[in-house]
Amino acid sequence: MYDFSVIFGHRGEWEQTKAYLGGFSKLEWPKSKHNSAVSRAIDAVPYPTLYEDEPEFFVFATYVLAEANRQGVKLVWGGHWNSFKDYAHWELASDE
C-alpha cells in the first residue's frame, strides 16, 4: 500500500491553457490526454508531497508501474519522458 494524492484528472480548456502557459504541460488544448471526455491521464503524487524529492517520485513510480503490470494495465509515466520530465503525470498507454 502507498499513500498518494491525485492532484488532477480531466482538464477543461481553461485548465489546459493555464497548465500550458504555466509550463506544466507541453500540449495545448485539446491535445493532452487530460482533455478527453473520459480522461486518459491523471497527475498523482506521493503523499506527503515534496516536489523537490525526486527519489521519492521514482520509488512511487516503481510501485505504481509494478502494480499496473500485475493487473495487466499499460501505463506511461511522465518521469520516463526524455524531452520533458513530468513526475506527477500518468496516462493509459495508447493502443494504436
C-alpha positions in Angstrom: 0.0 0.0 0.0 1.2 3.5 -0.8 -0.2 6.9 0.2 -0.7 9.2 -2.7 -2.8 12.1 -3.9 -4.4 12.6 -7.3 -4.0 16.3 -8.0 -5.6 16.5 -11.4 -7.6 14.3 -13.8 -9.7 15.8 -16.6 -8.7 19.3 -17.7 -11.1 21.5 -19.5 -10.0 24.2 -22.0 -9.3 26.8 -19.3 -7.3 24.4 -17.1 -5.3 23.1 -20.0 -4.5 26.6 -21.3 -3.4 27.6 -17.8 -1.2 24.4 -17.5 0.3 25.1 -20.9 1.0 28.8 -20.3 2.4 28.0 -16.9 4.9 25.5 -18.3 3.3 22.5 -16.6 2.2 21.0 -20.0 3.8 20.9 -23.4 0.4 20.4 -25.1 -2.2 23.0 -25.9 -6.0 22.3 -25.7 -7.3 19.7 -26.7 -4.2 17.7 -27.4 -3.5 16.4 -23.9 -4.8 13.1 -22.7 -6.1 15.1 -19.8 -8.6 16.7 -22.2 -10.6 13.7 -23.4 -14.2 13.4 -22.1 -13.1 10.4 -20.0 -9.6 11.5 -19.0 -6.9 9.1 -20.1 -4.4 10.8 -17.8 -4.0 11.9 -14.2 -1.4 13.7 -12.1 -0.7 11.7 -8.9 2.0 12.3 -6.4 3.3 10.5 -3.3 1.8 11.7 0.0 3.0 13.8 1.7 4.3 15.6 -1.4 7.7 17.2 -1.6 8.2 18.1 -5.3 11.9 18.5 -4.8 12.2 14.9 -3.5 12.9 13.3 -6.9 14.0 10.0 -5.5 10.6 9.6 -3.8 8.8 10.0 -7.2 11.0 7.2 -8.5 10.0 4.9 -5.6 6.3 5.8 -6.1 6.7 5.2 -9.9 8.2 1.8 -9.3 5.3 0.8 -7.0 2.6 2.1 -9.4 4.2 0.5 -12.5 4.6 -2.8 -10.8 1.0 -2.8 -9.6 -0.3 -1.8 -13.0 1.7 -4.5 -14.7 0.4 -7.1 -12.2 -3.1 -6.1 -13.2 -2.4 -6.0 -16.9 -2.7 -2.2 -17.3 -0.2 -0.5 -19.6 0.8 2.9 -18.2 3.1 5.7 -19.4 4.9 7.7 -16.7 6.0 11.3 -17.4 9.2 10.7 -15.5 10.3 8.4 -18.3 10.0 11.1 -21.0 13.2 12.4 -22.5 12.2 15.9 -23.5 10.1 17.0 -20.5 10.1 15.3 -17.1 6.7 15.3 -15.5 7.0 13.1 -12.4 3.3 13.6 -11.4 1.9 12.5 -14.9 0.4 9.1 -15.5 -1.5 8.1 -18.7 -3.0 5.0 -20.2 -0.8 3.7 -22.9 -2.2 4.2 -26.4 -3.5 1.0 -28.1 -2.5 2.5 -31.5 
